[in-house]
Amino acid sequence: MAENKKDELLEEDTQKGKFMTFQTGKEYFGISISYINEIISMQPITALPEVEDYIKGLINLRGKIIPVIDVRARFKMEPVEYNDRTCIIVINVRSTVIGLIVEKIAEVNTIMDDDIVPPPTIGHKVDEKSKYVYGLARTGDTVKLLLDPEKLIMEDVLESLEELQEEEE
Protein backbone atom coordinates (compact mmCIF):
# COMPACT_ATOMS: atom_id res chain seq x y z
CA MET A 1 0.00 0.00 0.00
CA ALA A 2 2.71 2.47 1.01
CA GLU A 3 4.63 1.50 -2.13
CA ASN A 4 1.64 2.45 -4.35
CA LYS A 5 1.30 5.82 -2.62
CA LYS A 6 5.01 6.43 -3.14
CA ASP A 7 4.65 5.54 -6.84
CA GLU A 8 1.69 7.92 -7.20
CA LEU A 9 3.63 10.76 -5.57
CA LEU A 10 6.64 10.02 -7.76
CA GLU A 11 4.43 10.04 -10.87
CA GLU A 12 2.87 13.37 -9.82
CA ASP A 13 6.38 14.75 -9.30
CA THR A 14 7.60 13.67 -12.73
CA GLN A 15 4.49 15.21 -14.34
CA LYS A 16 4.76 18.52 -12.48
CA GLY A 17 5.42 21.38 -14.86
CA LYS A 18 5.15 19.18 -17.97
CA PHE A 19 2.88 20.35 -20.78
CA MET A 20 1.99 18.69 -24.06
CA THR A 21 2.10 21.45 -26.64
CA PHE A 22 0.32 21.49 -29.95
CA GLN A 23 -0.22 23.87 -32.81
CA THR A 24 -3.57 25.19 -33.99
CA GLY A 25 -3.40 27.84 -36.66
CA LYS A 26 -0.27 29.91 -36.04
CA GLU A 27 -0.50 29.57 -32.27
CA TYR A 28 0.92 27.07 -29.83
CA PHE A 29 -1.11 25.77 -26.92
CA GLY A 30 -0.21 23.67 -23.93
CA ILE A 31 -2.18 21.30 -21.72
CA SER A 32 -0.82 19.96 -18.45
CA ILE A 33 0.31 16.41 -19.02
CA SER A 34 -1.63 15.37 -15.90
CA TYR A 35 -4.86 15.60 -17.95
CA ILE A 36 -3.57 13.54 -20.88
CA ASN A 37 -4.29 9.82 -21.22
CA GLU A 38 -2.77 9.29 -24.65
CA ILE A 39 -2.34 10.68 -28.14
CA ILE A 40 -3.84 8.74 -31.02
CA SER A 41 -4.06 9.13 -34.78
CA MET A 42 -7.32 10.28 -36.34
CA GLN A 43 -10.09 7.72 -36.07
CA PRO A 44 -13.39 7.29 -37.88
CA ILE A 45 -15.83 9.68 -36.18
CA THR A 46 -19.54 8.98 -35.82
CA ALA A 47 -21.35 12.31 -36.11
CA LEU A 48 -24.02 13.25 -33.60
CA PRO A 49 -27.19 15.14 -34.46
CA GLU A 50 -28.08 18.41 -32.73
CA VAL A 51 -24.81 19.09 -30.91
CA GLU A 52 -22.53 22.12 -30.95
CA ASP A 53 -20.51 22.32 -34.18
CA TYR A 54 -17.19 21.82 -32.35
CA ILE A 55 -18.34 18.44 -31.00
CA LYS A 56 -17.39 16.34 -34.01
CA GLY A 57 -18.92 13.13 -32.72
CA LEU A 58 -17.84 9.88 -31.10
CA ILE A 59 -14.95 7.51 -31.63
CA ASN A 60 -14.58 3.92 -30.50
CA LEU A 61 -11.27 3.60 -28.68
CA ARG A 62 -10.67 -0.04 -27.79
CA GLY A 63 -14.36 -0.54 -27.04
CA LYS A 64 -14.84 2.71 -25.11
CA ILE A 65 -17.01 5.39 -26.72
CA ILE A 66 -15.32 8.78 -26.48
CA PRO A 67 -16.68 12.15 -27.63
CA VAL A 68 -14.28 14.26 -29.69
CA ILE A 69 -14.03 18.04 -29.91
CA ASP A 70 -12.28 19.94 -32.69
CA VAL A 71 -10.10 22.53 -30.92
CA ARG A 72 -10.03 24.78 -34.00
CA ALA A 73 -13.84 24.82 -34.17
CA ARG A 74 -14.00 25.38 -30.39
CA PHE A 75 -11.91 28.53 -30.89
CA LYS A 76 -14.16 29.60 -33.78
CA MET A 77 -11.25 29.44 -36.23
CA GLU A 78 -11.66 28.64 -39.92
CA PRO A 79 -11.87 24.86 -40.39
CA VAL A 80 -9.03 23.04 -42.14
CA GLU A 81 -8.83 19.62 -43.76
CA TYR A 82 -7.57 16.91 -41.42
CA ASN A 83 -4.27 15.44 -42.61
CA ASP A 84 -1.67 12.91 -41.51
CA ARG A 85 -0.40 15.30 -38.78
CA THR A 86 -3.90 15.73 -37.30
CA CYS A 87 -4.33 13.70 -34.15
CA ILE A 88 -6.50 13.29 -31.09
CA ILE A 89 -5.27 14.09 -27.59
CA VAL A 90 -7.33 11.93 -25.24
CA ILE A 91 -7.78 13.80 -21.96
CA ASN A 92 -9.53 13.07 -18.69
CA VAL A 93 -11.41 15.99 -17.17
CA ARG A 94 -13.23 15.24 -13.92
CA SER A 95 -13.49 11.52 -14.81
CA THR A 96 -14.89 12.29 -18.27
CA VAL A 97 -12.70 11.09 -21.12
CA ILE A 98 -12.76 13.40 -24.16
CA GLY A 99 -10.71 13.57 -27.34
CA LEU A 100 -9.33 16.89 -28.59
CA ILE A 101 -8.66 17.02 -32.33
CA VAL A 102 -5.53 19.11 -32.91
CA GLU A 103 -3.64 19.98 -36.08
CA LYS A 104 -0.16 19.07 -34.96
CA ILE A 105 1.56 17.91 -31.78
CA ALA A 106 4.62 20.05 -31.03
CA GLU A 107 6.50 18.66 -28.02
CA VAL A 108 6.47 18.15 -24.29
CA ASN A 109 7.76 21.24 -22.49
CA THR A 110 8.70 21.66 -18.87
CA ILE A 111 7.19 24.92 -17.71
CA MET A 112 7.49 25.84 -14.06
CA ASP A 113 4.90 27.96 -12.24
CA ASP A 114 7.39 30.86 -12.07
CA ASP A 115 7.52 30.93 -15.89
CA ILE A 116 3.73 31.24 -16.29
CA VAL A 117 2.20 34.71 -16.44
CA PRO A 118 -1.51 35.49 -16.54
CA PRO A 119 -2.87 36.56 -19.93
CA PRO A 120 -2.99 40.34 -20.39
CA THR A 121 -6.28 42.03 -19.59
CA ILE A 122 -5.61 45.65 -20.58
CA GLY A 123 -6.72 46.45 -24.11
CA HIS A 124 -7.30 42.75 -24.68
CA LYS A 125 -10.37 41.91 -26.70
CA VAL A 126 -11.84 38.71 -25.32
CA ASP A 127 -11.97 36.17 -28.13
CA GLU A 128 -12.95 32.51 -28.03
CA LYS A 129 -9.41 31.32 -27.25
CA SER A 130 -8.71 33.68 -24.36
CA LYS A 131 -11.68 32.36 -22.37
CA TYR A 132 -9.86 29.03 -22.02
CA VAL A 133 -6.32 30.31 -21.45
CA TYR A 134 -5.16 30.62 -17.86
CA GLY A 135 -1.55 31.54 -18.53
CA LEU A 136 1.21 32.31 -21.00
CA ALA A 137 4.65 30.75 -21.04
CA ARG A 138 7.66 31.49 -23.18
CA THR A 139 9.61 28.44 -24.32
CA GLY A 140 12.49 29.12 -26.65
CA ASP A 141 11.29 31.77 -29.10
CA THR A 142 7.57 30.95 -28.93
CA VAL A 143 4.84 31.81 -26.48
CA LYS A 144 2.57 28.95 -25.49
CA LEU A 145 -1.03 29.64 -24.47
CA LEU A 146 -1.75 27.31 -21.55
CA LEU A 147 -5.26 25.91 -21.64
CA ASP A 148 -7.55 25.09 -18.76
CA PRO A 149 -9.22 21.87 -19.97
CA GLU A 150 -12.13 22.34 -17.58
CA LYS A 151 -12.99 25.72 -19.10
CA LEU A 152 -12.38 24.36 -22.60
CA ILE A 153 -14.91 21.60 -22.04
CA MET A 154 -17.28 23.69 -19.84
CA GLU A 155 -20.01 22.49 -17.52
CA ASP A 156 -22.84 22.24 -20.06
CA VAL A 157 -20.67 20.27 -22.47
CA LEU A 158 -19.50 17.95 -19.69
CA GLU A 159 -23.09 17.31 -18.65
CA SER A 160 -24.29 16.51 -22.17
CA LEU A 161 -21.26 14.28 -22.81
CA GLU A 162 -21.82 12.41 -19.53
CA GLU A 163 -25.44 11.81 -20.59
CA LEU A 164 -24.25 10.53 -23.97
CA GLN A 165 -21.79 8.15 -22.34
CA GLU A 166 -24.47 6.86 -19.95
CA GLU A 167 -26.79 6.17 -22.90
CA GLU A 168 -23.98 4.22 -24.59
CA GLU A 169 -23.38 1.96 -21.57
N, C-alpha and C positions, 0 to 999 in steps of 0.2 A: 504493500500500500504506500509506504513512505517513498519507495523507489519510483512509483508512478507519479507521485506529486512532484518529486525532484525532476523527473523527465518533463512534466508539464511546464514547470518553472523554467527549465533550461530551454525548452522550445519557445516559450514566450520571450525569453531573453534574446534568443537568436533571431526572432522576428522583429524585435523592437527597432524602430527606425527604418525598417525595410519597406520599400514601396515598389509595386509593379507599375512601370510607366508605359503608356501607350500613346499613340498619335491619332488624333482625330482632326481632320483639316490641317491647318498649319500649327496647331497647338499641341502641347504635350500635357498629359494628365497623369496623375498618380493615385493609386489606391493602396492603402495599407495592406501589406501582404497577409495580415491576420484575417482579413475577410475572404481571401482567395482560396478556393478549393483546388482548382486546376484550370489549365488553359487548353482548349480543344480547338480543332479545326472546325470550319463551318459544317453544319449538319443540315439535313433536310428539315425544314420548319413547317409545321402544320399551322396554318393561319387560323385566327379566331375571329368570329364575327363580333361586331359592336364593342370593340375595345379601342383604347387610345391608339393613335397611329404609330407611336414609338414601340408599342408592344407588338413585336413581329409575330408572336405565336408561341408554339410549344415544340420542344425537341424531346426525343427519347434518348436519354443517356444511360446506357446499361440498364434499361428497364425502369428508370425513374423519369417521370414526366417533369420537365423543367421549363418554365416560361422564359422567353428571351426578349430583351429590350435592345433596340438599336440606339447606341449612345448618341450618334449623330442626329437622329430624329428627335431624341429626348432634348437635345440642345437647340432644336429647331434650325438645324443647318441643312443646306441643300443635300438631298440624298446622292449617294454615289453607288456605282455598281460594286457588288462584292467581288473580290478577286482572291488569288491564292494567298495573299498576306492577311486577308480578313480572318478574324478568329473570334472565339467566344471565351470570355473570362467568366468562369463559373464562380460566383461568390455566394457567401452565406451571410444574410442579414437577418438578425433576430430569428434564427432557425428556419428562415425561408431561403431556399436555394433558387438563385436566379442567374441567368446567363446574360452577360453584357456583350453585344456585338461591337467590336472595335476594328478600326481599319488596319492597325499595325501595332504589334507589341514592340516596345523600344528596348527596355532593359530593367533590371532590378537595381534600384538606387538605395543607398543608405542615406537617410535624411534625418538628422537629429532634431529634436524639438527646438533647439536654439537657432537652427537654420530656417525655421518656418516662420513667416510673417503673415499677419492677417491681410486679406485682400484690401486694397485701398477703397475708401468710402467717399472721399471728397471728389466731386466732379465725375463720379463713376456712374454711368448709366447702368441700371440693373438689367442685364440680359439673362436669357435662359441659363447660360452656363454659370454665371456668378452666384445664382441661388444655391448651387450645389458645391461650391468651392469654399473650403474653410481656411485654406492657407496657400501661400506661395512659397516655393523653394527654388533657389538657384542651384543647378548642378551643371558644372562645366560652363558652357556658354548659353545654356537654355534655362528658361524659367518653367517649372512644372506647376500646374494648377492641381492642388491636392483636393480630391473629391471626398465628400462625406457620403458614403453609400446609402446611409439611412435617409438623407435628404433626397438623394438621386432617385430612390425608389418611392419614397413618400408613403404616408399612412394609407391613403385611399388605394394606392396601387397594391401595397402589401396586403390589405384586406381582400381585394378582389382576387389577387393571385392565390392567397390562402384558400379562398372559397373554391377556386378552380382546382387546386391540388386535392382538396377534400372530395370534390366530385369525381376526380380521377381514381381515387383509392377504392 
